[in-house]
Amino acid sequence: MTEQSVVTSDTTHSSETVQTAPVAAPAQPKPKQPRQLVRFAFYKLDPQWMLLPTEVREQGKTQLNKLISDYGEDALVRTFGLYGLRSDVDFMVWQATYDIEDLRTLSSQIRRSALGPYLRETHSFLSMTKRSVYVGKNARGVHDPRLVIQPDDKKYLFVYPFVKTRPWYALPMEDRKRMMNEHIRVGLKYPSVSLNTTYSFGLDDQEFVVAFETDHLADFLDLVQELRETEASMYTLRDTPMFTCVAQPIADILEAIGA
């Protein structure tokens, strides 16, 4: 008698039912911590604006100040003056949000404001927060602070786009980690300087946008000079233009540049 016929016979003449173990539901992936979109927009005011009647200029300044203030109720926004420091920029607007439409909406509102036709956007960098591949998750916990822009609101913000050479990405991960550990050790020697690193792969022309905050200009200069001597710096393709930004309310900036 074959095994198949035995099974058939048992099934026919027995009232017992076979109990099967319940199938476990597939494990659900843990929800990922959302990342923020970040934008650094640099503006230059056309001198022709200063030739308009005083009342027109006052209305324009009030309007732009309100736009920035209203935006800050729902998303992060900071303004910085660069007048007197660079010839091509008067001020910068730093934004962070979870919705790309927030970035587009503020840009549109500024363009359509009374000041809009007289503001030239000289530079703009788009990026996103992301976990570092050189620092383990366990060192930061479940919620990585690098995924959320939380400004220290120090006096100075140093911003620049950053691109590494292609040979950097061809190196083994252990070699890159070793060099980045040296990079991190140098940074720890300057506790007055904090770093916000954001990523632009596929989003903009650069690979990263770095933004350092500090109250001490000299500390940042010394930090950058020392970083030039690290092994990882040999794999830097581009890290310009560099912007020295001074934290300042937009109303004060407009007053200072004679708007």
C-alpha positions in Angstrom: 0.0 0.0 0.0 1.4 3.3 -0.9 1.8 6.3 1.5 -0.8 8.2 -0.5 -3.4 5.5 -0.1 -2.8 5.3 3.6 -3.5 9.0 4.0 -6.6 8.7 1.9 -7.9 5.8 4.0 -7.2 7.6 7.3 -9.0 10.7 6.0 -12.0 8.6 4.9 -12.5 6.5 8.1 -11.4 8.9 10.9 -13.4 11.7 12.4 -10.3 13.4 13.8 -9.2 16.7 12.2 -5.6 17.7 11.8 -4.7 20.9 13.8 -2.3 23.3 12.0 -0.3 26.0 13.8 -1.4 29.5 12.9 0.8 31.3 10.4 2.6 34.3 12.0 1.9 37.6 10.4 5.0 39.1 8.7 6.9 41.6 10.9 6.0 45.2 10.0 9.0 47.5 9.3 9.6 50.1 11.9 8.4 53.6 10.7 11.4 55.7 9.6 12.1 59.0 11.3 11.1 61.7 8.7 13.7 63.8 7.1 13.6 67.5 6.5 14.2 69.5 3.3 16.5 72.4 3.7 17.1 75.5 1.6 19.6 78.3 1.7 18.5 81.2 -0.5 20.8 84.3 -1.0 19.4 87.6 -2.2 20.8 90.9 -3.5 18.7 94.1 -3.5 18.6 96.2 -6.7 19.6 99.8 -5.9 16.7 101.0 -8.0 14.5 100.1 -5.0 16.0 102.9 -3.0 14.8 105.4 -5.6 11.1 104.6 -5.0 8.9 106.8 -2.8 9.4 106.3 0.9 5.8 105.1 1.5 6.2 102.4 -1.2 9.4 101.2 0.4 7.9 101.1 3.8 5.0 99.0 2.6 7.4 96.6 0.8 9.5 96.1 4.0 6.5 95.5 6.1 5.1 93.0 3.6 8.4 91.0 3.4 8.8 91.0 7.2 5.2 89.6 7.6 5.9 86.9 5.0 8.9 85.7 6.9 7.2 85.9 10.3 4.1 84.0 9.0 6.2 81.3 7.5 8.0 80.8 10.8 4.8 79.9 12.6 4.7 76.5 10.8 8.3 75.8 9.7 11.8 76.8 10.6 13.1 80.0 9.1 16.1 82.1 10.0 17.5 85.3 8.3 21.1 86.4 8.1 22.8 89.6 6.8 25.8 89.4 4.5 25.9 93.1 3.4 29.4 94.5 4.0 30.9 91.0 3.8 30.2 90.0 0.2 29.5 92.1 -2.8 27.0 89.7 -4.4 24.7 89.0 -1.4 22.8 91.2 1.0 20.9 88.6 3.0 20.2 84.9 3.3 17.0 83.0 4.2 17.5 79.5 5.8 14.5 77.2 5.7 13.8 73.7 7.0 10.5 71.9 6.5 9.0 68.4 5.8 7.0 69.6 2.8 8.7 70.8 -0.4 5.7 73.0 -1.1 6.6 75.1 1.9 9.8 76.0 0.2 8.1 76.8 -3.1 5.3 78.8 -1.5 7.7 81.2 0.4 9.8 81.7 -2.7 6.7 82.5 -4.7 5.4 84.9 -2.1 8.7 86.8 -2.0 8.8 87.0 -5.8 5.2 88.3 -5.9 5.8 90.8 -3.1 6.4 94.5 -3.7 10.1 93.9 -3.1 10.2 90.8 -5.3 11.0 92.5 -8.6 14.0 94.2 -7.0 15.4 91.1 -5.3 17.9 88.9 -7.3 18.4 85.4 -6.0 22.2 85.1 -6.5 22.6 81.6 -4.9 20.4 78.8 -3.8 21.2 75.4 -2.3 18.7 72.6 -1.8 19.4 69.7 0.5 17.9 67.1 2.9 18.8 65.8 6.4 20.1 62.2 6.6 21.8 59.9 9.0 25.6 59.8 8.7 27.0 56.5 7.4 30.1 57.1 9.6 28.3 57.2 12.9 26.4 54.2 14.2 22.7 54.3 15.1 23.4 53.1 18.6 25.5 56.2 19.3 22.5 58.4 18.6 19.4 56.4 19.7 16.2 55.9 17.8 15.7 59.6 17.0 18.7 61.0 15.2 19.2 64.7 15.9 20.8 65.0 12.5 17.4 64.4 10.8 16.0 67.6 12.4 17.5 71.0 12.0 17.7 72.6 15.4 19.7 75.8 15.2 21.8 76.9 18.1 21.0 80.5 17.1 24.6 81.6 17.4 25.8 84.9 15.9 27.5 83.5 12.9 26.5 80.8 10.3 29.1 79.7 7.7 27.5 78.0 4.7 29.0 76.4 1.7 28.3 73.6 -0.8 30.6 70.6 -0.7 31.6 68.0 -3.3 34.0 65.1 -2.9 36.0 63.4 -5.6 34.8 60.2 -7.2 37.8 58.3 -5.9 36.6 58.9 -2.4 33.5 56.7 -3.0 35.7 54.0 -4.4 37.6 53.6 -1.2 36.7 50.8 1.2 34.3 51.9 4.0 36.9 51.2 6.7 39.3 53.6 5.1 36.7 56.3 4.8 35.6 55.8 8.4 39.2 56.0 9.6 39.7 59.4 7.8 36.3 60.7 8.9 37.2 59.8 12.5 40.2 62.0 12.2 38.0 64.7 10.8 35.6 64.3 13.8 38.4 64.4 16.3 39.6 67.8 14.9 36.1 69.1 15.1 35.8 68.1 18.8 38.7 70.4 19.6 36.5 73.4 18.8 33.4 72.9 21.0 32.2 76.5 20.3 31.5 75.5 16.7 28.5 73.3 15.9 27.8 71.7 12.5 24.7 71.1 10.5 25.4 68.7 7.6 22.7 68.2 4.9 22.8 66.1 1.7 22.1 67.0 -1.9 22.7 63.9 -3.9 20.5 64.1 -6.9 18.6 67.2 -5.5 21.1 69.9 -6.5 24.5 70.5 -8.0 26.5 69.8 -4.8 26.6 66.6 -2.7 26.4 68.3 0.7 25.6 71.6 2.2 27.5 72.3 5.4 26.4 75.0 7.9 28.6 75.8 10.9 27.3 77.9 13.8 29.5 79.8 16.3 29.8 83.0 18.2 33.5 83.2 17.5 34.9 83.9 14.0 38.5 83.0 14.9 37.5 79.5 16.1 35.9 78.7 12.8 38.9 80.0 10.9 41.3 77.9 12.9 39.0 74.8 12.6 38.9 75.1 8.8 42.6 75.6 8.6 43.3 72.5 10.7 40.8 70.4 8.7 42.8 71.3 5.5 45.6 69.2 7.0 43.6 66.0 7.5 43.8 63.1 5.1 40.2 63.3 4.1 40.7 66.9 2.7 42.7 65.4 -0.2 39.3 64.0 -1.5 37.6 67.4 -1.6 36.7 68.5 -5.1 34.9 71.7 -4.3 33.9 73.7 -1.2 33.1 77.1 -2.5 31.5 79.6 -2.5 31.8 80.2 1.2 29.4 82.5 3.0 29.9 84.3 6.3 26.3 85.0 7.5 25.4 87.1 10.6 22.1 86.3 12.3 19.7 89.2 12.1 16.0 89.8 11.8 14.8 90.6 8.3 13.4 94.0 9.4 16.9 95.0 10.7 18.6 93.8 7.6 16.3 95.8 5.3 16.8 98.9 7.4 20.6 98.4 7.4 20.8 98.1 3.6 18.7 101.2 3.1 15.6 99.4 1.8 
